[in-house]
Amino acid sequence: MRKVVLMVVVIFILCGLTTFITQLWAEDLAASARIHKKFQLLPGKADDRYVVYVPFEVSHPGRVRVYYELTGVDLKVDQTMNLPNLYLVDSRVFDKIDESTWVKMCKTIVNYHPTLKLTTEGLKFIISEVKEILGKDEKPKWFHGSQKLLEKNTSLILDVDDRDLRTTKGRYLVILRNPSPGEYHGNILISFPGNVWEVDPDLEATYERKPDLAIERLELDADNHVVITVANYGPGLLHKVRYNRDGERVIRLQVEVDGKKVAAVPIAEVDPKYALASKGSPVTYRTDILLSQPARVTAMIDADDVVAEPDKRNNKKRETLTPRTSSLTPTESGKRVKRGSESGTKEAGDSLQSAGGNPDLVVTDIFLDHRRRVAVRVENQGGSFSPDIYRATPPVQIHLLMNGRSWAYVPLSFLDPAGKLRQPGGSIIWTSDYVLREAAEITVVVDEGNRLPEANENNNTLTRRLGP
C-alpha cells in the first residue's frame, strides 16, 4: 500500500514542473544570486546515507529561497524504509572548516564526496534518523529547515540579517541525503543575496523569460571610432550579478576588424549602469578602435555563449565601415548613452594641460570591502586640473593587475564620475565587482601612460597582498 501511495506522490511531483518554473519567475525580480544545478542521489543505506552538499555564500542581508524538482525516480521501497530529505544549514554543522576548504567547496558547487569533519551533533544529524534533533523544541543553531523530497514541493525560506552574517560568515549549505535503496535525479535551485550566477546552461534554456542581447547598430562616430549599440530585446532580465569582469563566464562584447579580433570588453564596462538588465534601454558604446581606411567590422555580444537567449542570430552584426575624411567633434571614449541622446563632447587639449599647477594622483590604498570586493582609494595630492581631462582620448585611467597579470582598465570618467579628484586634496574610493576568494597580490597603476602632467610621476603605482 505504501508503495502505491509513494508512486502517486512521485507522479504528482514530476507533473508539477510547470508550477516550479512559475515559482521561479515569480521570484525572478527578487533574486540577486542564483544556483540552479542538477543533482543525483544514488542509493544509500539506513546506516550509510548518500549525501550531497551544495554550498553558497550570502554576502548581504536578505531572503534565501530553496526549491527542488525531481526529474527521475527509481523507486525501491519497503515498509521500514526512510525517504530522502533536503536540509538548509550553515557551516557550523562542520567541526572546523578553514577558508581554503570552503573556497574549494564553493567552486565545485555540487559536492558528492566532501572530506569534511562534522560536529558530533552534525554527524548524528547526517547518519541518524534525526528524529532526536528535529523533535527537539530547540533546534541546533546551524539548522534552518528541512523537507522530504517525496512530499509536496514548497520552498524553504530563510531571512538572513546582519547578526546572522556575522555569526555564520555568510556560509550556508543545502544538504540532500538518501537513506533508501532508490535513486533520485533532480534539480536544486537556490536564490539568495550574493554575487554568483551558477546555472546549468540547459536549465537556463528552459526558463520561460530569458534576456535577448542584440547588436542594434554598428557605425563610426564623427571621429572615426567604432561605435556599437547593444540592446536587450527581453522579455527576461539580465541579472546585475552577471555583470562580472573576470572568471570563466564573463559576458563580453567582441570586435573584429577584417577578421582579426581586436577587442573583447566585459559587459560591466559596456553597460556600467545596468541599462541592459531589462528590456527597452539600448546602450551605445564608443570603442577605442580608430579606423583610418575602410574595413569590414564585426561586433558580437555574448561572444562566448554564456547567456541562454531565445534568438542568437541577432548577437552579431557585420558592416563595412568607411572613415570620414574630416574629423568633427568626437564622442567620449567609452561613453555609454541611450539611443537617441546627444553624445557629442569636447575633447581635452592636445597636451592635457592642467589648470592652476600640476595635480598629483596617488593610489593611497588597496583593500577589501565588507563583501571582500577589491577596492581602491585614489587621492589628488597636488593642484587642480581641467574637467576636459575626464573626456580625453585616449583616456586617463587606472590599470589593475592581479598576481602580475592585467585585470582591468578603469577610465577616470568612471573612476570619479563626480569629479572629486579635480580639486586639491580630493579623494575617491572605487570598488570593483571582483570578490576575492583566495590570497592575491593586487597592483594598481594610475595614469599609466602619463597622459596627465603631474607634480610627481614616481608615485603612480601601489601593490598590496590581500587575503579574504
N, C-alpha and C positions, 0 to 999 in steps of 0.2 A: 504493500500500500504506500509506504514511504517513497519508494522509487517512482511510482506513478505521480505522486504529488510533486516531487522534485523535477520530474520531466516537464510538468505543466509550468512550473516556475521558470525553468530554463527557457522554454518556448516563449513565455511572456517577456523575459529579459531580452532574448535575442530579437524579438519583434519590436522592441521598444527603442531601436536605434534612432528613429526619426525624432523621438522625444529628446533623446540625448543631444542630438545636433541642435534642436531647437533651444534647449537649455544653454548650449554652448554659445549660440548667437545672442541669447538674452543677456548673457554676462559679458558680451564682447567689449562693450564700451568701458566696462569697469576693469578689465584685465590689463595690468601693466606688464606682466611677465607670464610666460606660459611654458609648461612642459606637457607635451602630448605624444606619448610613446606607446609602442606595442609591448606587451609582456607575455610571458609564457610560464605558467605554473605547472611544472612536471609533477608526477605522482610523489606523494610523501607518505609518511607513516605517523602513527599517533605519537611515537617517541622519537621521530626523526623527520620533522617537518621540512618541506621545501620552502625556502624563504627568499623573497625578492625585496631589495631595498631601493627606493627612489628618493635620493636626497635633493633638497633645494634650499636656497638661501634667501630669506626675506631681508630686504635692505632698508625698508622704512615701514612705519605703521600702516595697517590696512587689513583687508579681509583675504583670507586664504579659502579657496574652494577646491574640493577634491571630488572628481567624478570618475566612474569607471564604466566600461561596457564590455560584455562578454561577446566574443565573435565566434567562439567554437568551444564545445564541451565534449569530452569523452567521459561520460558519467558512469562511475562504478561505485555503487553504494551498498551499504548493508544497514541493519537496524542500529548498530552501535557506532557508526562512523561519524566523525566530526567533519564539518564542512569548511571550505576555505574562507578566510576573513581578510579584511583590509583595516589597517590601523593608521592613525595620524599621531606621530610622536615627535619629540625634539631630541637632539643629540645627547641629552643627558641620560638616555637609555643605555648609552655605552659607558663602560667603566672609565675609559680615558680615550680621547681622540685628539691627536695633535693636528696642527694646521696643515701639514703636508698630506696627511692621510685624508683629511676632509676634502682638500682641494682635489686630490686624485679621485676620490669617490664621486665628487660633483662632476668631474669631466666625463666619467663613464655614464652618468645619469641613471641607467638601469643596471643595478648590481646584483648578480646572481650568487656570487661566492665571495663576499667581502670578508677579509680576515680581521675582524674587529671583536674585541672582547667586550661582552655585555656586563652590565652590573648584575649583581645577584638577583635582584628583583626583575631586571630586564631579561635575564636568562630564563627565569621562571615564566616570564611573560611569553617568550618565544616557544619554549619546549613543552609547556603545560597547556591545560585547557583554559587557562587564565580565568577560571571561574572565581578563584580566590581573590584575584586582583580586581576583576571587573565587578565583583559582587560587593566590594567594599564601598562604604559611603564616601570615603576619601580616597580618590584615585591617586596613583603616582603622579608627581608633578610633571613628569615628561609625557604623560598620556593625555591626548586631546580628542579622542573619539575613535569609534570603530563601526564596522558594518560587515554583515555577512554577504558574500558575493552572490549567493543564490536567493537573496531576498529582493524585494522591490528596490530599484536603484534610486536612491536620493543622495544629494551631495552632502559631504562633510564640510562644515563651515567653522572656521576659527578666526576670531578677530584678534589681531596682534597689536599691542600698544608699545609705547617707548619702554615701559618697565619690562615687558616680555622680551624685547630685543636685547636689553642689557643682560637679562638673565640667561637667555638661550644663545646669544651672539647671532641670532637670526638663523640658526641651523635647525632645519626641520626635515623629517623623513616621512614618506608613506611606506609602510611595510605590508606586503602581501604574503600570507603564509598558507600552505596547503598541507593538512594532515591526512588527506584522503588518498585512495588509490586512483582517483580520477585525474584527468588532465584538463587544464583550462587555458584558453587563449583569449586575449582581450586587449583593450587599450586603456591607459590611465591618463587622465587629464588633470593637471594642477594649475590653477590660476592664482597668482599671488603678487604682492608688491615686490618687485625685484628688477633685475637687469638682464634677464636671459629670455631667449626665444628658442626653445628646443622642441621643434615639432617635426615629426617624420614627414617628409615631402608627400608621400602617398596619402597620409592622413589629412594634411593641409589641402590636398587636391579635392577632398570630399566636402570641404566647407562650402556651404551654400553661398555665402557672401565673401568674395575674395577681392583684393585690390587688383587693378589692371593698369600697370605702368605703361606709358607710351611716349615715344618721341613725337612731339606735335609739330615742331618746326626745327629746321637746321639751316642756318644762314650766316652771313657775315655782317658785322656791325660797320659803322662808318669808318672805323679804324682798321678794318680788315681782320679782326679777330673772329674766330669761330664762336658762334652763339647758338645755344641749344635750349629749346623749350621742352620741358618734361611735364606730363600731366598724369593724374590718376583718374581713370575713367570709372573706377569703382565697380560695384557698389560697396565693396568691403574696405575696411580700414587697413592702412599700413601702420601698425603699431609703432609708437615712438621708440620702444625698446629695441626695435630692429635697426635703428639708426646708428649702429656700431661702426667704428672707424677701423677696426682690425679684427683678426680672427679668421676662421675658415669660411664663415657665411656672411661676408660683407656684401651689401648691395652696392654695386658700382655703376657709374656712367663711364663707358669706354668709348674712346675716339680713335679712329684710324684715318690716316691720310695716305692716299694712293696705296692702300693695302697694308700699310705699316702702322702698328699700334703705337700711338704717341702719348696717350693719357688714359688713366683709369682712376676715377675720382670717387671716393666714398659718398654715398647719398647724404651723409651728415654734413658734408661740405657743399654739396649741390643745393641742399634744402635745409639750412640750419634752423629755420623757424617752423619746420614740420608742416608746411603747407600741403605737401603731398600725402599727409596722413589720411586725408579724406578726399572725396570727390569734389571737383569744381574749382580748384585753385592752382592752375598751372604755374610753373616756376621757370624763369629764364636765367640760364647760367652762362656767363661770359667766360670762356676759357682763356688760357694764356697762349693758345695756338694762333700764330700770326701767319697769314698766307701772303706770299709775295708774287705768286703765279697761280694760274688755275689748277685745281686739284680735285680729285674725287674723294669726298669726305663721308665717312660712315660714323654714325652715332648709335650706340646701343645701351639701353638702360637694363639693368639686371643682367649684365653680360655673363655672369657665372651661373645663371638659372637658379637663384636662391629662392625666389618668390613663386609660389603657385598662383597662376593667373588664368583667367578664362580665355585670354587671347594673347598668345606670344608673338603673333605676327606683327603687332604694332610696336614691339620693343626696339625695332631697328628702322633707321631711315638713312638713305644714301642719296647724296646730292653732289653734282659738280658745281663747285663754287669758284667764282671768278672775282679776284680782288679789285677794288676801285683804284683808279689811278691817283685820286686825290684823297687826302685824309681830313675828315671833318671832326667835330667834337666827339671824342671817344667815350665808350661806356666804361664804367669802373670795372677793373679786372676782378672776376669772382663775384660780380653783383648778381643778386637774385631778385627779380621783380615779378609781379603778377602780370599776366598778359594784358596788353593794352595800356600799361602805365608808361610814363615817360622815364626812360632810363639813362638819358644823356647826363654826363657830369663833366666837370672841368678836370683836366689833368694837372698834376703838380708841375712846377717849373722844372726845366731840364736838370738843374743842379740840385734840386730838392733843398734849397736854402731854407734854413730855419729862421724864425723871427726872434729878434732880441737876444742873440747869443746862442751858443750851441747847447742842445739838450744832452742828456746822458742817460740813455735807457739801460737799466741794470736788472738782471734776473736775481732777485734777492732771496728767493726761497722756492724749493720744490717739496711738496708734501702730499699726504693723503687726506682727503676729507673724511667725514664720518661714514661715508659709504665705500671707503677705500678707493675712490677715484683719484687719479693723479691730478694735482692742482699746481698752478704756477703763480708766483707773485712777481710782478714787474713794477719797477719804480722809475720815475724820471728824477735823477739826482742832479740835473743841470738846468738849463734855461728852457723857455717855451719854444714851441715850433708851430708852423702854419697848419691849419686844418687840411690844406691841399695835400699834405703828405699822406693822409688817410686814403686818398684817391689816386695815389701814384701808381704808374705802371712801368716796370714790374713793381709789385707791392713791397713795402716794408713788412717783414713778417718774422715770426719766431719759428725755429726749426727744432723739433723734438726727436730725440734718439733714445732707444731702449737697448741696453747692452751693446752699444756701439752701432746699432742698425737704425737707419732712418725710419721714423714712425709717422710723423705728421708735420705739415706746414700750416701755420695759422696766420693769416694776414692781419695787419694792425687794425683794419676796419672791423674785424670780427673779435679780435682780442680785446679791443677797447671801443665798443660802439658809442659809448657816452663821451668819449674824448677826454677822459680824465688825465691821461698821460701828457696832454699838451701843456699842462701847467707845471711849473717847478714844484717838486715835491709830490706830484700826482702819483697815485698807486692804484693798481688793479689786481684782482685775482681771477685767473681764468681756470675753469675746471673742465677737464676732458671727459669723454664718455667711457674711458677705459677703467675697468675695475681691476686692481692689482690683486692677483691671487697667489703670487709667489714672489720672492725677493728679486729685485731687478735694479740695475743702475740706469738712472734717468739723466739725460743730458739735455739742457735747453740752451739754444743759441739765439740771441735776439739780434735782429738786423744782420744776418749772416753775410749778406753781400755788401755791407757798408753803404747802403743806399742813403742813409741818414747821416749827415755830418755830425759827429758827437765830440763832446769835450774829452772823452776818454774812450778809445776804441779797444782797449785791452781788458775790459771788464764785462764783455758781452756773453760770456759762457759760464754756466754753472752746472755741476754734476753732483747728484745725490744718490746714495744707495738706499732704496726704500724697501720695507718689508710689510706685508699685510698684517 
